[in-house]
């Protein structure tokens, strides 16, 4: 279970621009552990090892927080430019 949990976490950390899916974990189980199971079993196993499948909204890898903040300031000023 510890090795599975570690592999799932590593898979997510390597992913850019989104979350891994149940199908990704299903493939991981088949490739790394030779376990073939239904998707519902994948989610049950994730829950059993303490991995929540509730996620925050994903962020684009090229997202720039400074540009977003600048855009918010422009939007709140009624379209008038501020220096």
C-alpha positions in Angstrom: 0.0 0.0 0.0 2.8 2.4 0.8 4.5 1.8 -2.5 1.2 2.3 -4.4 0.5 5.5 -2.5 4.0 6.8 -3.3 3.7 6.0 -7.0 0.3 7.8 -7.2 1.7 10.9 -5.5 4.7 10.9 -7.8 2.5 10.5 -10.8 0.5 13.6 -9.8 3.6 15.6 -9.1 5.0 14.8 -12.5 1.7 15.9 -14.2 1.6 19.4 -15.5 -1.6 21.3 -16.1 -4.1 19.1 -14.4 -4.8 16.2 -12.2 -4.4 12.5 -12.8 -7.5 10.5 -13.6 -8.9 7.3 -12.3 -7.9 5.8 -15.6 -4.3 7.0 -15.0 -4.3 5.1 -11.6 -5.9 2.1 -13.2 -3.0 2.0 -15.7 -0.5 2.4 -12.9 -2.0 -0.6 -11.1 -1.8 -2.7 -14.3 1.7 -1.6 -15.3 3.4 -1.5 -11.9 1.5 -4.1 -10.0 -0.1 -6.4 -12.6 -3.5 -5.7 -11.1 -6.4 -5.3 -13.5 -9.6 -4.0 -11.9 -12.6 -1.9 -12.5 -12.5 1.9 -12.1 -14.8 1.7 -9.0 -12.2 -0.6 -7.4 -9.5 2.0 -8.2 -11.4 4.7 -6.3 -12.1 2.4 -3.4 -8.4 1.5 -3.1 -7.4 5.2 -3.3 -9.8 5.9 -0.4 -8.5 2.9 1.6 -4.9 4.2 1.4 -6.0 7.7 2.4 -5.8 9.5 -0.9 -8.7 11.9 -1.4 -10.0 12.3 -4.9 -11.5 15.7 -4.2 -9.2 18.3 -5.8 -9.0 22.0 -6.2 -9.4 23.7 -9.5 -6.3 22.9 -11.6 -4.0 25.7 -12.7 -2.5 26.1 -16.1 1.3 25.6 -16.1 1.9 29.0 -17.8 -0.3 30.9 -15.3 1.2 34.1 -14.2 -0.2 35.4 -10.8 1.3 38.9 -11.3 -0.5 39.3 -14.7 -3.7 38.1 -13.1 -3.4 40.6 -10.3 -2.8 43.4 -12.8 -5.8 42.3 -14.8 -8.0 42.3 -11.6 -6.8 45.9 -10.8 -7.7 47.0 -14.3 -11.1 45.3 -14.1 -12.0 46.9 -10.8 -11.0 50.4 -11.9 -13.8 50.5 -14.5 -11.5 50.0 -17.4 -9.3 53.0 -16.5 -5.6 52.4 -16.6 -3.6 52.8 -13.4 0.1 53.1 -13.3 
